[in-house]
Amino acid sequence: MDQMNDSARHSEVIAAYAAHADDVYRLAYAILRDQDDAVDATQDVFVRAFERWDRYDPQ
């Protein structure tokens, strides 16, 4: 992946994080019942999303 695509992917993941991180955290906390674990789970979700963003098709 070239640098321009990588930069665009990064920007898209940041936008997705801004839009969905609170919801992901709330769900993780509801399941895990621990703030630190919920924060870690939320981070893991978005790291995995970033790693696999090239497979995402919004259509």
C-alpha positions in Angstrom: 0.0 0.0 0.0 1.5 3.4 -0.9 1.9 6.3 1.5 -1.1 8.2 0.1 -3.5 5.2 0.5 -2.0 4.6 4.0 -2.7 8.2 4.9 -6.2 8.1 3.6 -6.8 4.8 5.4 -5.5 6.4 8.6 -7.8 9.4 8.2 -10.8 7.1 7.6 -10.1 5.0 10.7 -9.7 8.2 12.8 -13.1 9.3 11.5 -14.6 5.9 12.4 -13.0 6.1 15.8 -14.5 9.6 16.4 -17.9 8.4 15.3 -18.0 5.0 17.1 -15.5 4.8 20.0 -18.0 5.8 22.7 -20.5 3.1 21.5 -17.8 0.5 21.3 -16.6 1.4 24.8 -20.1 1.3 26.3 -20.7 -2.1 24.8 -17.3 -3.4 26.0 -18.0 -2.0 29.5 -21.4 -3.6 29.6 -19.8 -7.0 28.8 -16.6 -6.7 30.7 -17.7 -4.5 33.7 -14.2 -3.1 34.1 -13.1 0.3 32.8 -9.5 -0.6 32.0 -10.6 -3.8 30.2 -13.2 -1.8 28.2 -10.6 0.8 27.2 -8.3 -2.0 26.1 -11.0 -3.8 24.2 -12.0 -0.5 22.5 -8.4 0.1 21.4 -8.1 -3.5 20.1 -11.2 -3.0 18.0 -9.8 0.0 16.2 -6.3 -1.4 15.9 -7.8 -4.5 14.1 -10.0 -2.2 12.0 -6.9 -0.2 10.9 -5.0 -3.4 10.1 -7.9 -4.7 8.0 -9.3 -1.5 6.5 -8.3 -2.4 3.0 -11.0 -5.2 3.2 -13.8 -2.8 4.2 -16.4 -2.1 1.5 -18.9 0.5 2.6 -21.3 -0.6 -0.3 
